[in-house]
Amino acid sequence: MNREKFTREKWKIFFYMVVYSLLCEAFSLFVFGFDWRFTFGLIMGICAVTVNLTALEKVVDCAIDGKQIWLAFLLHMGRFLLFGVTGYLCYRIDIIALAAYGIGVLGLTVASVITYVKEG
């Protein structure tokens, strides 16, 4: 996949992630009513995978370039640290926020599958 196609696909994935999160929030209104903890966890999950996808793009660029392998390694480890810290923060708020965080993290997978199926 060339760079231009990846950029187009990335923006489609971001769009579908937003649609997914809005649908999850709308569904949660019927289940929980409005709960700020669920909304916070969902937003944290979507933001974490958005930063993850952007960082992963930079990791791949650095690894392919071969000149900044140390930066690729640090970014790669930072991605895992990001997921751990945001997950722990949601856990400290409430278990509902942690569950919503997990649902938000799955947004990347759902958006990627939708984009792939629509393109394929």
Backbone torsions as a table, in degrees:
resi	resn	phi	psi	omega
1	MET	NA	128.8	-180.0
2	ASN	-81.5	172.5	-172.8
3	ARG	-64.9	-42.0	-178.3
4	GLU	-65.4	-41.9	179.2
5	LYS	-66.1	-40.0	178.6
6	PHE	-62.2	-40.9	179.6
7	THR	-63.7	-42.8	176.7
8	ARG	-61.7	-45.8	-179.4
9	GLU	-65.5	-36.0	-179.9
10	LYS	-63.3	-42.2	179.3
11	TRP	-68.0	-34.0	174.7
12	LYS	-65.5	-41.7	178.4
13	ILE	-62.4	-43.7	177.8
14	PHE	-60.3	-42.2	179.1
15	PHE	-61.5	-47.5	-179.3
16	TYR	-67.6	-28.4	175.2
17	MET	-66.3	-39.5	177.9
18	VAL	-66.5	-43.8	177.8
19	VAL	-61.0	-44.4	178.5
20	TYR	-58.8	-45.1	-178.2
21	SER	-67.2	-36.5	177.3
22	LEU	-66.5	-39.1	176.9
23	LEU	-65.7	-40.8	177.6
24	CYS	-63.8	-41.4	179.0
25	GLU	-65.7	-42.1	178.3
26	ALA	-62.7	-41.4	178.0
27	PHE	-64.8	-38.2	-179.2
28	SER	-67.8	-25.7	177.0
29	LEU	-63.0	-33.8	177.7
30	PHE	-76.1	-31.9	-176.9
31	VAL	-83.6	-52.8	-175.0
32	PHE	-102.1	-18.5	-161.7
33	GLY	79.8	-170.2	178.8
34	PHE	-77.3	124.7	177.9
35	ASP	-132.3	114.6	-176.1
36	TRP	-63.0	-27.4	-179.9
37	ARG	-67.8	-41.3	177.3
38	PHE	-64.5	-45.4	180.0
39	THR	-61.4	-43.4	179.1
40	PHE	-61.8	-46.2	179.6
41	GLY	-63.3	-40.5	178.9
42	LEU	-64.5	-44.2	178.3
43	ILE	-63.7	-41.9	178.6
44	MET	-62.7	-39.9	179.0
45	GLY	-65.3	-45.5	179.7
46	ILE	-65.4	-42.3	178.4
47	CYS	-64.7	-39.4	-179.5
48	ALA	-63.2	-43.5	-179.3
49	VAL	-74.9	-26.1	175.1
50	THR	-67.0	-46.7	176.6
51	VAL	-64.1	-37.9	178.9
52	ASN	-60.9	-46.4	-178.9
53	LEU	-65.0	-39.9	178.0
54	THR	-66.3	-42.4	178.4
55	ALA	-67.4	-37.4	178.7
56	LEU	-63.4	-37.4	176.1
57	GLU	-60.8	-43.7	178.9
58	LYS	-67.3	-38.1	177.9
59	VAL	-61.0	-45.5	180.0
60	VAL	-64.8	-41.5	177.5
61	ASP	-60.2	-45.5	-179.8
62	CYS	-66.8	-38.6	-178.9
63	ALA	-69.6	-39.3	179.2
64	ILE	-70.0	-40.2	178.9
65	ASP	-63.3	-37.9	175.9
66	GLY	80.3	-5.2	-177.3
67	LYS	-90.4	-26.3	-175.8
68	GLN	-123.2	56.7	-179.6
69	ILE	-63.3	-36.1	179.2
70	TRP	-62.3	-38.4	178.2
71	LEU	-68.0	-39.4	177.3
72	ALA	-61.7	-42.6	179.1
73	PHE	-63.6	-45.7	-179.4
74	LEU	-64.3	-41.9	177.7
75	LEU	-65.1	-39.0	179.6
76	HIS	-63.9	-43.9	177.5
77	MET	-69.6	-34.9	177.9
78	GLY	-63.2	-31.4	176.9
79	ARG	-62.2	-43.9	179.0
80	PHE	-67.6	-38.6	177.1
81	LEU	-62.2	-40.7	178.4
82	LEU	-59.3	-47.2	179.6
83	PHE	-63.5	-39.4	179.7
84	GLY	-66.5	-45.4	-177.8
85	VAL	-67.0	-45.3	-179.6
86	THR	-68.1	-36.9	175.9
87	GLY	-63.6	-42.6	178.6
88	TYR	-65.2	-40.2	178.0
89	LEU	-61.0	-43.6	177.5
90	CYS	-65.4	-38.4	177.5
91	TYR	-61.9	-40.4	-179.8
92	ARG	-66.7	-28.2	178.5
93	ILE	-73.8	-56.9	179.7
94	ASP	-176.6	160.3	179.1
95	ILE	-67.5	-27.6	176.4
96	ILE	-65.4	-40.7	177.8
97	ALA	-64.9	-37.5	178.5
98	LEU	-67.2	-41.1	177.2
99	ALA	-64.1	-41.6	178.0
100	ALA	-66.3	-34.8	175.9
101	TYR	-61.0	-44.6	177.2
102	GLY	-62.0	-40.7	177.1
103	ILE	-63.8	-40.8	178.6
104	GLY	-65.1	-38.8	178.5
105	VAL	-64.4	-35.0	177.0
106	LEU	-67.6	-13.5	178.7
107	GLY	-57.7	-35.4	178.0
108	LEU	-64.6	-42.5	179.9
109	THR	-65.5	-46.1	-180.0
110	VAL	-62.1	-46.0	-179.5
111	ALA	-65.1	-37.9	178.5
112	SER	-66.1	-42.0	179.1
113	VAL	-64.9	-44.1	178.7
114	ILE	-61.1	-44.6	179.5
115	THR	-63.4	-42.5	-179.4
116	TYR	-65.4	-43.6	-178.5
117	VAL	-66.6	-40.3	179.6
118	LYS	-67.9	-34.2	180.0
119	GLU	-81.3	-32.9	-174.3
120	GLY	-84.6	NA	NA
